Amino acid sequence: MAQETVIYLAREALSVALLVAAPMLGLGMLVGITVSILQAITQIQEQTLTFVPKIIAVMIAIIIFGPLMLTIITEFTQNLYSELPNFIN
């Protein structure tokens, strides 16, 4: 397998991982910042207060964006398997 092929596969795998993780990370970050601002305003300094809203936000993101994430992963896998004979040369 050529070096260019390995770099191409690694780049594609990283972009797929980023596309799949982005909705969950983005929504979790948005909820975390919102809860932090709320804690700063109300001066409630409970460290465990941020976990429950973040977990709920990530679950909601999985429910909403799950079909899209599954489509991205299956397309990547199908493309990888269909191009596998070309990589062996």
ZIWO-V136277 format. One record per run of one state. SS is the DSSP state (2 for helix, 1 for strand, 0 for the rest). FROM is the first residue (numbers start at 1). TO is the last residue. If there is no record, write none. Layout:
[[SS	FROM	TO] [SS	FROM	TO]]
//
This chain:
[[0	1	2] [2	3	42] [0	43	48] [2	49	82] [0	83	83] [2	84	88] [0	89	89]]
//
